[in-house]
Amino acid sequence: MSILSNEELAYFSDVFSPQDDNIDNSLSRHSLSVATEIPQVLAHILGNAKLTLLAEISYYRLWFPLTVKLDDLGRFSPELGIPEVIDMRGGERSWRLDHVKNVTVIDNDTAIDVEVLSLSSSGMTIKVPQEFDTTLPHSSQLILPNGTHIHITFEPVRTENGIMAAKINAEGESREILRQFLFSEHKAKYAHLYKNINY
């Protein structure tokens, strides 16, 4: 963790609305901090981020890639990227969207269309047809409900009863689009956690 100047911290204090101290409910508590060291488990997901803003909302940590620039008048101008949502229940891991609807993977080599059952920034489960190779890494297109194609590679971890768990990797713009999709889904599913947050 790194402590920023008073001017920088004053700017960030406006990112979130103040919490109501009279409410004794762990689901409504939020905290905000800035980190210059990104946990190793997140480094490959957040890419080249050097500075992050950490917001803690209930059981979730939102790691926002953060860039702080000086404008022409010498004022700090921070830019928040799309956060990685980390689920803290049962250990630290990327939040997983279960019961995914209208998301598929198309293998680039075989053009086999595969249904995605669950999805996170770092992994997924898919329903695999019999002719699908469950041992080798695959270069694929992840197709989101709005029709957006994201280039990913995935590596099988285990296959059981026709369901494959796989590690996924998306780079550059594909990574940003995937993270935006997952963040939007998290906000929709847990809207009550975001109602007092300005962003």
C-alpha positions in Angstrom: 0.0 0.0 0.0 1.1 3.6 -0.7 0.0 6.8 1.0 -0.8 9.5 -1.5 -0.6 13.3 -0.9 -3.5 15.1 0.8 -4.4 16.6 -2.5 -4.6 13.2 -4.2 -6.6 11.7 -1.4 -9.0 14.6 -1.3 -9.8 14.0 -5.0 -10.5 10.3 -4.4 -12.7 11.0 -1.4 -15.2 12.3 -4.0 -15.3 9.0 -5.8 -17.6 7.4 -3.3 -20.4 9.0 -1.4 -20.1 9.1 2.4 -21.4 6.0 4.2 -24.0 6.2 6.9 -22.2 5.4 10.2 -25.5 4.7 11.9 -26.1 1.6 9.8 -24.5 -1.5 11.4 -24.6 -3.8 8.4 -21.5 -5.4 6.8 -23.2 -5.3 3.4 -23.5 -1.5 3.4 -19.9 -0.8 4.5 -17.4 0.5 1.9 -13.8 1.4 2.1 -11.3 2.9 -0.3 -7.6 2.7 -0.5 -4.8 3.1 -3.1 -2.2 0.4 -3.7 1.1 0.6 -5.7 1.6 -3.1 -5.4 -0.9 -5.3 -7.1 -1.4 -8.8 -5.6 0.4 -11.5 -7.7 -2.9 -13.3 -8.3 -4.2 -10.1 -10.1 -1.1 -9.1 -12.0 -1.8 -11.0 -15.2 -5.5 -9.9 -15.2 -4.9 -6.2 -14.6 -2.1 -6.1 -17.2 0.4 -3.3 -16.9 -1.4 -1.3 -14.2 1.1 0.4 -11.9 -1.3 2.0 -9.5 -4.7 0.7 -8.4 -7.7 2.0 -6.4 -9.1 -0.6 -4.1 -12.8 -0.3 -3.2 -14.2 -2.9 -0.7 -17.9 -3.4 -1.0 -19.4 -6.1 1.2 -17.6 -9.4 0.3 -16.1 -7.9 -2.9 -12.9 -6.0 -3.7 -12.9 -3.9 -6.8 -9.4 -3.3 -8.1 -9.5 -0.2 -10.4 -6.5 0.3 -12.6 -5.6 4.0 -12.0 -3.6 6.5 -13.9 -2.8 9.9 -12.3 -1.7 12.6 -14.7 -1.0 16.3 -14.2 -3.0 18.6 -16.4 -1.7 21.9 -17.9 -2.6 23.8 -14.6 -0.7 21.3 -12.5 -3.8 19.6 -11.0 -4.0 15.9 -10.6 -6.3 14.2 -13.1 -6.9 10.6 -12.2 -8.4 8.2 -14.7 -10.0 5.0 -13.4 -10.0 1.9 -15.6 -12.5 -0.9 -15.5 -12.2 -2.8 -12.2 -11.5 -6.4 -11.6 -14.0 -7.8 -9.1 -12.6 -10.1 -6.5 -14.8 -12.4 -4.4 -13.4 -12.7 -0.9 -15.6 -15.5 0.3 -13.7 -18.7 0.7 -10.4 -17.1 -0.5 -9.4 -14.4 -3.0 -10.5 -15.2 -6.6 -12.0 -13.4 -9.5 -15.7 -13.1 -9.2 -17.4 -15.7 -11.3 -20.7 -15.2 -13.2 -22.6 -18.4 -12.8 -25.6 -19.4 -15.0 -24.3 -17.5 -18.0 -26.8 -16.9 -20.7 -26.1 -16.4 -24.4 -22.3 -16.6 -24.2 -20.5 -19.1 -26.3 -16.9 -20.0 -27.3 -15.9 -20.8 -30.9 -12.7 -22.7 -31.3 -10.6 -21.0 -34.0 -9.2 -24.3 -35.4 -12.3 -26.5 -35.5 -15.1 -23.8 -35.5 -16.9 -25.9 -32.9 -19.4 -23.7 -31.0 -19.4 -24.4 -27.2 -21.8 -23.2 -24.5 -20.3 -21.2 -21.6 -21.7 -22.2 -18.2 -19.8 -19.9 -16.0 -17.2 -17.1 -16.6 -14.7 -15.0 -14.8 -11.6 -12.9 -15.9 -9.4 -15.9 -15.2 -11.5 -19.0 -16.0 -14.7 -20.5 -17.3 -16.6 -23.7 -17.4 -18.0 -25.0 -20.7 -20.2 -27.8 -21.9 -18.0 -29.7 -24.3 -19.1 -31.9 -27.2 -17.6 -35.4 -27.6 -15.4 -34.4 -30.5 -13.8 -31.5 -28.6 -10.2 -31.9 -27.6 -10.1 -31.5 -23.8 -6.3 -31.8 -23.4 -4.7 -29.0 -25.4 -4.9 -25.2 -25.1 -7.3 -23.5 -27.5 -7.3 -20.2 -29.3 -10.9 -19.1 -29.5 -13.5 -16.4 -29.8 -15.7 -15.7 -26.8 -19.0 -14.3 -28.0 -20.9 -12.1 -25.6 -24.7 -11.6 -25.5 -24.4 -8.4 -27.5 -22.5 -10.2 -30.3 -19.1 -8.8 -29.4 -16.2 -11.2 -30.2 -13.3 -11.4 -27.8 -10.1 -13.2 -28.7 -9.1 -15.5 -25.8 -6.9 -18.5 -25.3 -8.0 -21.2 -22.8 -6.2 -24.1 -21.2 -8.2 -27.1 -19.9 -7.8 -27.7 -16.2 -10.2 -30.7 -15.7 -13.1 -32.3 -17.5 -15.8 -34.2 -15.8 -19.3 -35.4 -17.0 -19.0 -33.3 -20.2 -18.1 -30.1 -18.3 -14.6 -28.6 -18.7 -13.1 -26.1 -16.3 -10.4 -24.0 -18.1 -8.1 -21.1 -17.4 -8.5 -18.2 -19.8 -6.3 -15.4 -21.0 -7.4 -12.3 -22.8 -5.0 -9.5 -23.8 -5.3 -5.8 -24.4 -8.7 -4.7 -25.6 -10.2 -8.1 -25.3 -9.2 -8.1 -21.6 -10.9 -4.7 -21.1 -14.1 -5.8 -22.9 -14.3 -9.0 -20.8 -13.7 -7.1 -17.6 -16.4 -4.5 -18.6 -18.9 -7.2 -19.3 -18.2 -8.9 -15.9 -18.3 -5.6 -14.0 -21.6 -4.7 -15.6 -23.1 -8.1 -14.7 -21.8 -7.8 -11.1 -23.4 -4.3 -10.8 -26.7 -5.7 -12.2 -26.8 -8.7 -9.9 -25.8 -6.7 -6.8 -27.4 -3.3 -7.5 -28.1 -2.8 -3.8 -24.4 -2.7 -3.0 -23.8 0.0 -5.6 -26.7 2.3 -4.8 -24.7 4.7 -2.5 -21.6 4.8 -4.8 -20.9 7.5 -7.3 -18.5 6.6 -10.1 
